[in-house]
């Protein structure tokens, strides 16, 4: 069974003005960073204008390079930040980017505790409408969607059967 793929196009479509290219800053250039970079460059909805945390030998052409993620976040040209870093950096970089007025896509997990997730929620709510999305993309795979639909159909059928039996009583 083929898996459906969530793409950077899906991610970038949360930005309100779909008539212009979203200028993206990408933090982290490991496996997921490279995948996101390629998808953003190919999809026609965005363009990577800044990169941080990548080895010198792997620097693609056409983007500014920053030694620190904070400097990338402070770049006024960057409208959205993709955070593709080790897990322990997800929460502080997400909050920092939201506070700087950037839309954020971050790889999972958001944080390590419920309290840390609450801190992210507070930052998002205070961000003035910035969009925040996490890479919980398995829900888009057919291997998850189809069984979920089976459960939903079975649950609905049981509920309807129960209501029908109660109506006859």
N, C-alpha and C positions, 0 to 999 in steps of 0.2 A: 504494500500500500504506500503510495507516495505521500511525502510530508509536504504540507504547505509551508511557505517560508514567510516570516515577517521581515520586511525590508526597511532600509533607511527611509524609503519613500513613505511607508506607513508611519514611521516615527516622525518625519518632518511635516506630515500633514496636520499635526496638532497645532502648528504655528498659524495664527489667524490669517495673515495675508499670503495667499497661495499664488499670487501673481508675480512674485519676485523670488530670486534665489535666496535661501537662508544662508547667512555667513556663519560657518561653524568653526569652533575651536575644538580640537580633539586632544584630550589629555590621556596619555598612555598609548603606546604603539606596540603592544604585545599582540598575541593572536587575535583577540577581540577588537583591539584598536585598528589593526590592519583590515579586518573584515568590515568594520564600520567605515573606515576611510574609503575603501573600494566601493562600497555600496552608496555612500554619499556622493562620491565623484561621478558615479555612473547613472544615478537615478533621475537627474534633471531637476530636482527640487532644492538642492543645496550645493554648497561649494566649501571645501575645507580651506580656510584662510590662515589658520594658525594651528601649530602643533606644539606639544610639550611632552617631556619625559620619553624621549626616544634616542636610541643610539645614533651617533653621527653617521655611521655607514648606511643607515636605513632611511635617511631623510629624503622624502619625495620632493620633487620640484614644485614650485608654485605656492608655497605657504611660508609664513614667518615661523621662526622657531624660538621658543622660550625655554629658558633653563628651569623656571619654576611654573607650576600650574597657576599660582596666584597672578603672575604677570600676564599669562594668557587670559585669565578671567577679567583682568583689568583692561584688556585691549578694547577700545571703544567700537572697533569694527565688528567684533564677535557678537553675534546675536544669540547663538545657542551653543551650549557646551555639551560635548559628549564625554562622559567620564568612563574610561576603560582602564581603570587602575586596580591594584590589589584591593581586596575587600575593605581593609582597615582605613583606606582613604575615601571611600564612597561618601560617608556621612559628612565629614568636614568640607570636602570639595563641593558637594551638592549644596550645602547651606551657604557657603561662600559665593557660589555662582548665583544662587537665587537672590542673595543680598545685593549682588552687583547688578541685578536687573537682567539676568540671562535666563533663557529657556534652558532646561536641563534634560538630557537623556543620560541615565546612569545604568551601568550593568548591575545585576543583582549581586549580593543582597543590599537593600537600602542601608541597613545598620545591623547591629548584633543584638539589640534589646528593644523591647517595646518603648521604653523611655526615650531611646535614641530616635526611634521612628517618630515619636511625638514631637521631638525637637525639629525634625525635618518638616513635619506638617505645619508647625508654627511658622517656620521660615517661609514655606510656600504660601501660606495664607497672608503673610506680611509682604509678599513680593510684588504686589500690585498687578496680579494677573499673569505672572510668568507660568509657563506650562512645565510640568515635571512628569517624566515617564521613566519607568524602569524596564529593564530587559527581561521581564517575565514572559518570554515569547513562546514557551511550550504550550500555552493554552491555544495557540494558533495552529499547532500541528494536528494533522488528521488523526494521529495515534491517540490524541487526547480528546479532540472534538467528537469523534464518532462514538466512543464509549460513553462520553458525557451525555450525548443525545439519547443513547439507549437507556441510560438511567433516568433521564428526564421523561422519556416516553413511558417507561415501565411505571415510574412513580405516578405519572398522570393517570395512566390506565387503572392502577390500584385505587387512586383517590376517587375517580369517576365510578368505579365498581362499588366502592364503599358507600358513596353518596346514593347511588341507585338502590343498593340494598337497604339503606336507611329509609329511603323514600317509600319503599314497598311495605315497610314495617308498620 
